[in-house]
Amino acid sequence: MTIDELACEYETQYRILSAKAKGLTPLLCIKRGRELYLLRKKIKVYNEMACECKYIASILSGYYEED
């Protein structure tokens, strides 16, 4: 696997995780109490993981570029 392919994989995971977080967002107005807390926590984790994937993808895609 090349660095560009790996960057593409991270970008794909970014899209998947972002979609999961976005798909859970409408449930925020339905859940209450502990379920709401856990849902917010899950969405936060998905968003954090997505941001990390996006960051890593950007680093990998520019790996061979000169400064």
Secondary structure, DSSP 8 states (H G I E B T S, - for coil): --HHHHHHHHHHHHHHHHHHHHHHGGGGGT--HHHHHHHHHHHHHHHHHHHHHHHHHHHHHTTTS--
